[in-house]
Amino acid sequence: MKMTASEAAEILRSHNAWRRDSDDEPHVQTNPRRLGVAIDMAAAALEREAKRVRAVATEAARNED
């Protein structure tokens, strides 16, 4: 299933609003397959960002010496 990062973010926000039973507007439970893809995309993005931050921190530490 193809999904953009923006779609994944919207699915996660919508699901969280449904889970919290937000009174602002009615929400429908997210399709479990779409939710799974959105979670996988978010987790992969977080892992990429953590790797990037570690690389920057390592490079900065090397440059201090």
HTML snippet that shows the backbone in 3Dmol.js (N, CA, C, O; Angstrom):
<script src="https://3Dmol.org/build/3Dmol-min.js"></script>
<div id="view" style="width:600px;height:400px;position:relative"></div>
<script>
const pdb = `
ATOM      1  N   MET A   1       0.852  -1.175   0.000  1.00  0.00           N
ATOM      2  CA  MET A   1       0.000   0.000   0.000  1.00  0.00           C
ATOM      3  C   MET A   1       0.892   1.231   0.000  1.00  0.00           C
ATOM      4  O   MET A   1       1.745   1.390   0.873  1.00  0.00           O
ATOM      5  N   LYS A   2       0.693   2.095  -0.977  1.00  0.00           N
ATOM      6  CA  LYS A   2       1.464   3.340  -1.080  1.00  0.00           C
ATOM      7  C   LYS A   2       0.794   4.407  -0.215  1.00  0.00           C
ATOM      8  O   LYS A   2      -0.431   4.499  -0.144  1.00  0.00           O
ATOM      9  N   MET A   3       1.631   5.207   0.435  1.00  0.00           N
ATOM     10  CA  MET A   3       1.126   6.270   1.294  1.00  0.00           C
ATOM     11  C   MET A   3       2.209   7.334   1.395  1.00  0.00           C
ATOM     12  O   MET A   3       3.391   7.018   1.535  1.00  0.00           O
ATOM     13  N   THR A   4       1.802   8.590   1.324  1.00  0.00           N
ATOM     14  CA  THR A   4       2.771   9.669   1.504  1.00  0.00           C
ATOM     15  C   THR A   4       2.973   9.916   2.996  1.00  0.00           C
ATOM     16  O   THR A   4       2.180   9.471   3.826  1.00  0.00           O
ATOM     17  N   ALA A   5       4.029  10.621   3.318  1.00  0.00           N
ATOM     18  CA  ALA A   5       4.288  10.969   4.716  1.00  0.00           C
ATOM     19  C   ALA A   5       3.152  11.834   5.269  1.00  0.00           C
ATOM     20  O   ALA A   5       2.760  11.686   6.426  1.00  0.00           O
ATOM     21  N   SER A   6       2.632  12.729   4.441  1.00  0.00           N
ATOM     22  CA  SER A   6       1.516  13.585   4.882  1.00  0.00           C
ATOM     23  C   SER A   6       0.264  12.759   5.165  1.00  0.00           C
ATOM     24  O   SER A   6      -0.446  13.016   6.138  1.00  0.00           O
ATOM     25  N   GLU A   7      -0.004  11.775   4.322  1.00  0.00           N
ATOM     26  CA  GLU A   7      -1.157  10.893   4.557  1.00  0.00           C
ATOM     27  C   GLU A   7      -0.967  10.099   5.840  1.00  0.00           C
ATOM     28  O   GLU A   7      -1.900   9.949   6.630  1.00  0.00           O
ATOM     29  N   ALA A   8       0.243   9.592   6.045  1.00  0.00           N
ATOM     30  CA  ALA A   8       0.515   8.829   7.266  1.00  0.00           C
ATOM     31  C   ALA A   8       0.304   9.690   8.500  1.00  0.00           C
ATOM     32  O   ALA A   8      -0.296   9.241   9.476  1.00  0.00           O
ATOM     33  N   ALA A   9       0.790  10.919   8.465  1.00  0.00           N
ATOM     34  CA  ALA A   9       0.619  11.823   9.606  1.00  0.00           C
ATOM     35  C   ALA A   9      -0.858  12.090   9.870  1.00  0.00           C
ATOM     36  O   ALA A   9      -1.293  12.102  11.021  1.00  0.00           O
ATOM     37  N   GLU A  10      -1.625  12.304   8.809  1.00  0.00           N
ATOM     38  CA  GLU A  10      -3.058  12.567   8.974  1.00  0.00           C
ATOM     39  C   GLU A  10      -3.780  11.348   9.551  1.00  0.00           C
ATOM     40  O   GLU A  10      -4.654  11.488  10.407  1.00  0.00           O
ATOM     41  N   ILE A  11      -3.414  10.164   9.084  1.00  0.00           N
ATOM     42  CA  ILE A  11      -4.019   8.931   9.608  1.00  0.00           C
ATOM     43  C   ILE A  11      -3.714   8.791  11.096  1.00  0.00           C
ATOM     44  O   ILE A  11      -4.600   8.464  11.885  1.00  0.00           O
ATOM     45  N   LEU A  12      -2.463   9.037  11.480  1.00  0.00           N
ATOM     46  CA  LEU A  12      -2.082   8.917  12.893  1.00  0.00           C
ATOM     47  C   LEU A  12      -2.809   9.946  13.752  1.00  0.00           C
ATOM     48  O   LEU A  12      -3.257   9.625  14.853  1.00  0.00           O
ATOM     49  N   ARG A  13      -2.932  11.177  13.263  1.00  0.00           N
ATOM     50  CA  ARG A  13      -3.650  12.213  14.026  1.00  0.00           C
ATOM     51  C   ARG A  13      -5.129  11.875  14.148  1.00  0.00           C
ATOM     52  O   ARG A  13      -5.719  12.022  15.219  1.00  0.00           O
ATOM     53  N   SER A  14      -5.721  11.427  13.060  1.00  0.00           N
ATOM     54  CA  SER A  14      -7.138  11.076  13.067  1.00  0.00           C
ATOM     55  C   SER A  14      -7.396   9.903  14.006  1.00  0.00           C
ATOM     56  O   SER A  14      -8.358   9.916  14.775  1.00  0.00           O
ATOM     57  N   HIS A  15      -6.540   8.899  13.941  1.00  0.00           N
ATOM     58  CA  HIS A  15      -6.707   7.739  14.821  1.00  0.00           C
ATOM     59  C   HIS A  15      -6.564   8.139  16.287  1.00  0.00           C
ATOM     60  O   HIS A  15      -7.314   7.672  17.144  1.00  0.00           O
ATOM     61  N   ASN A  16      -5.602   9.000  16.561  1.00  0.00           N
ATOM     62  CA  ASN A  16      -5.399   9.435  17.942  1.00  0.00           C
ATOM     63  C   ASN A  16      -6.604  10.225  18.451  1.00  0.00           C
ATOM     64  O   ASN A  16      -6.999  10.086  19.608  1.00  0.00           O
ATOM     65  N   ALA A  17      -7.185  11.050  17.585  1.00  0.00           N
ATOM     66  CA  ALA A  17      -8.394  11.793  17.976  1.00  0.00           C
ATOM     67  C   ALA A  17      -9.536  10.825  18.246  1.00  0.00           C
ATOM     68  O   ALA A  17     -10.284  11.001  19.208  1.00  0.00           O
ATOM     69  N   TRP A  18      -9.681   9.790  17.395  1.00  0.00           N
ATOM     70  CA  TRP A  18     -10.718   8.770  17.620  1.00  0.00           C
ATOM     71  C   TRP A  18     -10.456   8.042  18.941  1.00  0.00           C
ATOM     72  O   TRP A  18     -11.374   7.816  19.730  1.00  0.00           O
ATOM     73  N   ARG A  19      -9.194   7.679  19.170  1.00  0.00           N
ATOM     74  CA  ARG A  19      -8.825   6.931  20.380  1.00  0.00           C
ATOM     75  C   ARG A  19      -9.106   7.740  21.636  1.00  0.00           C
ATOM     76  O   ARG A  19      -9.513   7.195  22.662  1.00  0.00           O
ATOM     77  N   ARG A  20      -8.886   9.038  21.544  1.00  0.00           N
ATOM     78  CA  ARG A  20      -9.119   9.919  22.692  1.00  0.00           C
ATOM     79  C   ARG A  20     -10.576  10.340  22.815  1.00  0.00           C
ATOM     80  O   ARG A  20     -10.952  11.017  23.772  1.00  0.00           O
ATOM     81  N   ASP A  21     -11.397   9.938  21.847  1.00  0.00           N
ATOM     82  CA  ASP A  21     -12.813  10.289  21.821  1.00  0.00           C
ATOM     83  C   ASP A  21     -12.989  11.801  21.851  1.00  0.00           C
ATOM     84  O   ASP A  21     -13.725  12.345  22.674  1.00  0.00           O
ATOM     85  N   SER A  22     -12.297  12.460  20.939  1.00  0.00           N
ATOM     86  CA  SER A  22     -12.348  13.908  20.844  1.00  0.00           C
ATOM     87  C   SER A  22     -13.781  14.386  20.614  1.00  0.00           C
ATOM     88  O   SER A  22     -14.485  13.867  19.748  1.00  0.00           O
ATOM     89  N   ASP A  23     -14.198  15.366  21.388  1.00  0.00           N
ATOM     90  CA  ASP A  23     -15.545  15.911  21.257  1.00  0.00           C
ATOM     91  C   ASP A  23     -15.638  16.979  20.175  1.00  0.00           C
ATOM     92  O   ASP A  23     -16.740  17.392  19.813  1.00  0.00           O
ATOM     93  N   ASP A  24     -14.503  17.431  19.653  1.00  0.00           N
ATOM     94  CA  ASP A  24     -14.506  18.503  18.663  1.00  0.00           C
ATOM     95  C   ASP A  24     -15.248  18.109  17.397  1.00  0.00           C
ATOM     96  O   ASP A  24     -16.031  18.899  16.869  1.00  0.00           O
ATOM     97  N   GLU A  25     -15.017  16.922  16.911  1.00  0.00           N
ATOM     98  CA  GLU A  25     -15.701  16.426  15.729  1.00  0.00           C
ATOM     99  C   GLU A  25     -15.702  14.902  15.776  1.00  0.00           C
ATOM    100  O   GLU A  25     -14.803  14.295  16.357  1.00  0.00           O
ATOM    101  N   PRO A  26     -16.700  14.291  15.171  1.00  0.00           N
ATOM    102  CA  PRO A  26     -16.754  12.824  15.205  1.00  0.00           C
ATOM    103  C   PRO A  26     -15.635  12.210  14.361  1.00  0.00           C
ATOM    104  O   PRO A  26     -15.291  12.731  13.300  1.00  0.00           O
ATOM    105  N   HIS A  27     -15.083  11.120  14.832  1.00  0.00           N
ATOM    106  CA  HIS A  27     -14.022  10.416  14.115  1.00  0.00           C
ATOM    107  C   HIS A  27     -14.422   8.955  13.959  1.00  0.00           C
ATOM    108  O   HIS A  27     -15.120   8.391  14.802  1.00  0.00           O
ATOM    109  N   VAL A  28     -13.969   8.363  12.877  1.00  0.00           N
ATOM    110  CA  VAL A  28     -14.236   6.964  12.591  1.00  0.00           C
ATOM    111  C   VAL A  28     -12.958   6.181  12.857  1.00  0.00           C
ATOM    112  O   VAL A  28     -11.856   6.667  12.603  1.00  0.00           O
ATOM    113  N   GLN A  29     -13.117   4.964  13.372  1.00  0.00           N
ATOM    114  CA  GLN A  29     -11.947   4.137  13.632  1.00  0.00           C
ATOM    115  C   GLN A  29     -11.183   3.907  12.330  1.00  0.00           C
ATOM    116  O   GLN A  29     -11.783   3.651  11.286  1.00  0.00           O
ATOM    117  N   THR A  30      -9.868   3.999  12.400  1.00  0.00           N
ATOM    118  CA  THR A  30      -8.996   3.846  11.237  1.00  0.00           C
ATOM    119  C   THR A  30      -8.925   2.386  10.813  1.00  0.00           C
ATOM    120  O   THR A  30      -8.913   1.481  11.647  1.00  0.00           O
ATOM    121  N   ASN A  31      -8.878   2.175   9.500  1.00  0.00           N
ATOM    122  CA  ASN A  31      -8.674   0.846   8.962  1.00  0.00           C
ATOM    123  C   ASN A  31      -7.354   0.313   9.513  1.00  0.00           C
ATOM    124  O   ASN A  31      -6.325   0.974   9.372  1.00  0.00           O
ATOM    125  N   PRO A  32      -7.357  -0.879  10.144  1.00  0.00           N
ATOM    126  CA  PRO A  32      -6.138  -1.394  10.779  1.00  0.00           C
ATOM    127  C   PRO A  32      -4.945  -1.530   9.828  1.00  0.00           C
ATOM    128  O   PRO A  32      -3.805  -1.300  10.234  1.00  0.00           O
ATOM    129  N   ARG A  33      -5.192  -1.897   8.585  1.00  0.00           N
ATOM    130  CA  ARG A  33      -4.083  -2.043   7.630  1.00  0.00           C
ATOM    131  C   ARG A  33      -3.458  -0.681   7.334  1.00  0.00           C
ATOM    132  O   ARG A  33      -2.234  -0.549   7.334  1.00  0.00           O
ATOM    133  N   ARG A  34      -4.287   0.331   7.083  1.00  0.00           N
ATOM    134  CA  ARG A  34      -3.771   1.675   6.821  1.00  0.00           C
ATOM    135  C   ARG A  34      -3.046   2.222   8.056  1.00  0.00           C
ATOM    136  O   ARG A  34      -2.011   2.876   7.931  1.00  0.00           O
ATOM    137  N   LEU A  35      -3.588   1.955   9.238  1.00  0.00           N
ATOM    138  CA  LEU A  35      -2.950   2.396  10.472  1.00  0.00           C
ATOM    139  C   LEU A  35      -1.578   1.740  10.624  1.00  0.00           C
ATOM    140  O   LEU A  35      -0.612   2.397  11.011  1.00  0.00           O
ATOM    141  N   GLY A  36      -1.498   0.458  10.321  1.00  0.00           N
ATOM    142  CA  GLY A  36      -0.221  -0.251  10.406  1.00  0.00           C
ATOM    143  C   GLY A  36       0.825   0.332   9.473  1.00  0.00           C
ATOM    144  O   GLY A  36       1.983   0.492   9.859  1.00  0.00           O
ATOM    145  N   VAL A  37       0.427   0.650   8.252  1.00  0.00           N
ATOM    146  CA  VAL A  37       1.356   1.249   7.294  1.00  0.00           C
ATOM    147  C   VAL A  37       1.814   2.612   7.806  1.00  0.00           C
ATOM    148  O   VAL A  37       2.997   2.943   7.724  1.00  0.00           O
ATOM    149  N   ALA A  38       0.877   3.402   8.336  1.00  0.00           N
ATOM    150  CA  ALA A  38       1.220   4.736   8.863  1.00  0.00           C
ATOM    151  C   ALA A  38       2.190   4.622  10.038  1.00  0.00           C
ATOM    152  O   ALA A  38       3.134   5.405  10.137  1.00  0.00           O
ATOM    153  N   ILE A  39       1.969   3.664  10.920  1.00  0.00           N
ATOM    154  CA  ILE A  39       2.861   3.457  12.063  1.00  0.00           C
ATOM    155  C   ILE A  39       4.248   3.041  11.578  1.00  0.00           C
ATOM    156  O   ILE A  39       5.258   3.538  12.076  1.00  0.00           O
ATOM    157  N   ASP A  40       4.296   2.126  10.601  1.00  0.00           N
ATOM    158  CA  ASP A  40       5.587   1.692  10.054  1.00  0.00           C
ATOM    159  C   ASP A  40       6.344   2.864   9.445  1.00  0.00           C
ATOM    160  O   ASP A  40       7.553   2.993   9.637  1.00  0.00           O
ATOM    161  N   MET A  41       5.634   3.719   8.712  1.00  0.00           N
ATOM    162  CA  MET A  41       6.285   4.879   8.101  1.00  0.00           C
ATOM    163  C   MET A  41       6.808   5.841   9.162  1.00  0.00           C
ATOM    164  O   MET A  41       7.919   6.356   9.041  1.00  0.00           O
ATOM    165  N   ALA A  42       6.018   6.082  10.191  1.00  0.00           N
ATOM    166  CA  ALA A  42       6.442   6.993  11.257  1.00  0.00           C
ATOM    167  C   ALA A  42       7.653   6.426  11.999  1.00  0.00           C
ATOM    168  O   ALA A  42       8.590   7.160  12.311  1.00  0.00           O
ATOM    169  N   ALA A  43       7.633   5.134  12.279  1.00  0.00           N
ATOM    170  CA  ALA A  43       8.755   4.506  12.981  1.00  0.00           C
ATOM    171  C   ALA A  43      10.024   4.582  12.137  1.00  0.00           C
ATOM    172  O   ALA A  43      11.101   4.868  12.659  1.00  0.00           O
ATOM    173  N   ALA A  44       9.902   4.328  10.842  1.00  0.00           N
ATOM    174  CA  ALA A  44      11.071   4.403   9.958  1.00  0.00           C
ATOM    175  C   ALA A  44      11.618   5.829   9.894  1.00  0.00           C
ATOM    176  O   ALA A  44      12.832   6.031   9.883  1.00  0.00           O
ATOM    177  N   ALA A  45      10.727   6.811   9.851  1.00  0.00           N
ATOM    178  CA  ALA A  45      11.169   8.210   9.822  1.00  0.00           C
ATOM    179  C   ALA A  45      11.888   8.578  11.110  1.00  0.00           C
ATOM    180  O   ALA A  45      12.901   9.276  11.074  1.00  0.00           O
ATOM    181  N   LEU A  46      11.380   8.121  12.240  1.00  0.00           N
ATOM    182  CA  LEU A  46      12.040   8.393  13.520  1.00  0.00           C
ATOM    183  C   LEU A  46      13.411   7.732  13.587  1.00  0.00           C
ATOM    184  O   LEU A  46      14.367   8.323  14.091  1.00  0.00           O
ATOM    185  N   GLU A  47      13.506   6.510  13.080  1.00  0.00           N
ATOM    186  CA  GLU A  47      14.798   5.821  13.070  1.00  0.00           C
ATOM    187  C   GLU A  47      15.804   6.546  12.174  1.00  0.00           C
ATOM    188  O   GLU A  47      16.973   6.681  12.536  1.00  0.00           O
ATOM    189  N   ARG A  48      15.350   7.015  10.997  1.00  0.00           N
ATOM    190  CA  ARG A  48      16.251   7.769  10.107  1.00  0.00           C
ATOM    191  C   ARG A  48      16.724   9.051  10.777  1.00  0.00           C
ATOM    192  O   ARG A  48      17.899   9.406  10.689  1.00  0.00           O
ATOM    193  N   GLU A  49      15.814   9.742  11.443  1.00  0.00           N
ATOM    194  CA  GLU A  49      16.181  10.991  12.109  1.00  0.00           C
ATOM    195  C   GLU A  49      17.151  10.736  13.261  1.00  0.00           C
ATOM    196  O   GLU A  49      18.102  11.494  13.449  1.00  0.00           O
ATOM    197  N   ALA A  50      16.919   9.686  14.024  1.00  0.00           N
ATOM    198  CA  ALA A  50      17.826   9.351  15.128  1.00  0.00           C
ATOM    199  C   ALA A  50      19.221   9.033  14.587  1.00  0.00           C
ATOM    200  O   ALA A  50      20.221   9.441  15.178  1.00  0.00           O
ATOM    201  N   LYS A  51      19.292   8.316  13.478  1.00  0.00           N
ATOM    202  CA  LYS A  51      20.578   7.993  12.865  1.00  0.00           C
ATOM    203  C   LYS A  51      21.276   9.265  12.397  1.00  0.00           C
ATOM    204  O   LYS A  51      22.485   9.415  12.571  1.00  0.00           O
ATOM    205  N   ARG A  52      20.513  10.181  11.804  1.00  0.00           N
ATOM    206  CA  ARG A  52      21.080  11.448  11.328  1.00  0.00           C
ATOM    207  C   ARG A  52      21.619  12.274  12.495  1.00  0.00           C
ATOM    208  O   ARG A  52      22.704  12.848  12.400  1.00  0.00           O
ATOM    209  N   VAL A  53      20.872  12.336  13.587  1.00  0.00           N
ATOM    210  CA  VAL A  53      21.293  13.103  14.766  1.00  0.00           C
ATOM    211  C   VAL A  53      22.555  12.498  15.371  1.00  0.00           C
ATOM    212  O   VAL A  53      23.466  13.226  15.764  1.00  0.00           O
ATOM    213  N   ARG A  54      22.613  11.170  15.446  1.00  0.00           N
ATOM    214  CA  ARG A  54      23.820  10.506  15.964  1.00  0.00           C
ATOM    215  C   ARG A  54      25.035  10.827  15.103  1.00  0.00           C
ATOM    216  O   ARG A  54      26.126  11.066  15.620  1.00  0.00           O
ATOM    217  N   ALA A  55      24.839  10.830  13.789  1.00  0.00           N
ATOM    218  CA  ALA A  55      25.957  11.124  12.877  1.00  0.00           C
ATOM    219  C   ALA A  55      26.438  12.561  13.062  1.00  0.00           C
ATOM    220  O   ALA A  55      27.642  12.818  13.071  1.00  0.00           O
ATOM    221  N   VAL A  56      25.509  13.488  13.207  1.00  0.00           N
ATOM    222  CA  VAL A  56      25.881  14.893  13.418  1.00  0.00           C
ATOM    223  C   VAL A  56      26.615  15.046  14.749  1.00  0.00           C
ATOM    224  O   VAL A  56      27.625  15.747  14.822  1.00  0.00           O
ATOM    225  N   ALA A  57      26.117  14.397  15.800  1.00  0.00           N
ATOM    226  CA  ALA A  57      26.750  14.489  17.115  1.00  0.00           C
ATOM    227  C   ALA A  57      28.148  13.869  17.090  1.00  0.00           C
ATOM    228  O   ALA A  57      29.078  14.403  17.695  1.00  0.00           O
ATOM    229  N   THR A  58      28.292  12.754  16.396  1.00  0.00           N
ATOM    230  CA  THR A  58      29.603  12.105  16.285  1.00  0.00           C
ATOM    231  C   THR A  58      30.590  12.998  15.552  1.00  0.00           C
ATOM    232  O   THR A  58      31.742  13.135  15.963  1.00  0.00           O
ATOM    233  N   GLU A  59      30.131  13.603  14.469  1.00  0.00           N
ATOM    234  CA  GLU A  59      30.993  14.508  13.705  1.00  0.00           C
ATOM    235  C   GLU A  59      31.382  15.721  14.527  1.00  0.00           C
ATOM    236  O   GLU A  59      32.528  16.165  14.470  1.00  0.00           O
ATOM    237  N   ALA A  60      30.438  16.266  15.294  1.00  0.00           N
ATOM    238  CA  ALA A  60      30.737  17.424  16.140  1.00  0.00           C
ATOM    239  C   ALA A  60      31.761  17.063  17.217  1.00  0.00           C
ATOM    240  O   ALA A  60      32.657  17.853  17.516  1.00  0.00           O
ATOM    241  N   ALA A  61      31.625  15.868  17.800  1.00  0.00           N
ATOM    242  CA  ALA A  61      32.576  15.432  18.817  1.00  0.00           C
ATOM    243  C   ALA A  61      33.974  15.263  18.207  1.00  0.00           C
ATOM    244  O   ALA A  61      34.973  15.597  18.845  1.00  0.00           O
ATOM    245  N   ARG A  62      34.044  14.759  17.003  1.00  0.00           N
ATOM    246  CA  ARG A  62      35.348  14.605  16.342  1.00  0.00           C
ATOM    247  C   ARG A  62      35.997  15.945  16.080  1.00  0.00           C
ATOM    248  O   ARG A  62      37.215  16.086  16.189  1.00  0.00           O
ATOM    249  N   ASN A  63      35.191  16.921  15.737  1.00  0.00           N
ATOM    250  CA  ASN A  63      35.722  18.249  15.418  1.00  0.00           C
ATOM    251  C   ASN A  63      36.158  19.031  16.654  1.00  0.00           C
ATOM    252  O   ASN A  63      36.866  20.031  16.532  1.00  0.00           O
ATOM    253  N   GLU A  64      35.745  18.591  17.838  1.00  0.00           N
ATOM    254  CA  GLU A  64      36.159  19.267  19.089  1.00  0.00           C
ATOM    255  C   GLU A  64      37.615  18.972  19.408  1.00  0.00           C
ATOM    256  O   GLU A  64      38.284  19.763  20.072  1.00  0.00           O
ATOM    257  N   ASP A  65      38.093  17.859  18.945  1.00  0.00           N
ATOM    258  CA  ASP A  65      39.477  17.449  19.271  1.00  0.00           C
ATOM    259  C   ASP A  65      40.496  18.166  18.476  1.00  0.00           C
ATOM    260  O   ASP A  65      41.692  17.925  18.643  1.00  0.00           O
TER     261      ASP A  65
END
`;
const viewer = $3Dmol.createViewer("view");
viewer.addModel(pdb, "pdb");
viewer.setStyle({}, {cartoon: {color: "spectrum"}});
viewer.zoomTo();
viewer.render();
</script>
